[in-house]
């Protein structure tokens, strides 16, 4: 019974992985960033896996790094890096909300899988 359960779980996980072939990984990345516009910046950082360990500076697995620069009186740009992908979120300081975002690197370097790919 235990072996059957393990085989079923492996099939389910790999099934989700196979479903990723039906989605455009670049478009998924764009949709994920677009969904952050208008949201509270702290909630964005705590809810998306891209921003894990923001407070600590580097993610232990992907070495996600960030930078901050002031754009104008009320805006700051927070830049992030994951692998070769670099992007920036523009945050309205007074309201602490994401007002826009942009690619820093080439779009082709930025992807996001629709479904969890598992440990394999």
N, C-alpha and C positions, 0 to 999 in steps of 0.2 A: 504494500500500500504506500509506503514511504517513497519508493522509487517512482511510482506512478505520479504521485504528487509533485515530485521534483521535475519529472518530464513535462507535466502540464504547465508548471510555472515557467520553465525554460521556453516552452512553445509560446506562451502568452507574451513573455518579454520580447522574444525575437519577433513575434508578430507585430508588436508596436514598432520595433526597429524597422521592419520591412515597410510599414506604412509611411515612414519618412520619405521614401522614394517618390511618393505622390505629391510632395510639397516642395516649393521653392525655398531653399534655406535662406537665401538673401532676402526674399520678400518677407519671410517670417521674422528676420531681424528688424527690418524696417517697420513692420506692424507692431513688434514689441516696443520699439522706441516711440512710435507714434502714440501708443496707448499710455505712455508715461506723461505726455504733454498735458498740462492742467492739473496734475496731481501734486500732492505735498511731497517735497523732495526727500524728507526723512522716510516717509512711507515707501517711496520708490526704492530707496537704498535698502530698506529692510525686507522688501517683498520680492525682489528679483534676484535670481542666482548670479547674475552678472556682477552684482555689487557686494557679494559676500565679503566680509572682513574689511569693509570700508574703513572702519575705525582703526584697524591694525595696519593699514597701509598696503599689505600684500596678501593675496590669497595663497594659501599653502600649496595649492594644486596648479592653478593657472598663472600665478604671478600677476594678478590683475593690479595694475598701477593706476594712479590718478594724479592729476595736477589741478590747480585752481588758479584762475586769473580773473581780475576784475575787468569787465567790459565797459561799464559805465557806472554812473552813480548808484543805480539800483540793480544791476545785473552782474552775476558771476558765471563764469564758464568752468564746469568741472569736466575734465577729460579723463577717459578710461582706456585701458588697453587690456586686451585678452588675446594672446597669441600675436598674430600680425594685424588684428583688427583694432582700430583706434576710433573712438567717437567721443563727442562732447555733448553735455547737457547744459543748456542755458537756464539759469535759475534766477527768478525775481527775488531779490534779497528780502524785501519788505514782507511779501506774502509767503516766501519760502516755497514757491511752486515752480515746477518746470514749465518754461514758456516755449522752448523749442529745443531742437537737437540738430547735430550735423555730423557727417563723416569727417574724420581727420585723415584716415588712411583711405586707400581705394576700397570701393564698395565690395569688390570681389573677395576681400579678406574677411568680411563680416557675415557670418552665418549663424543661424539659430535653428536647432532641430525642433520639430513640432512635438515629437514624443521622446520620452526617455529611452536611450539606447542600451542601457544596461551595462553591466561590468565587462562584457566581452568586447 
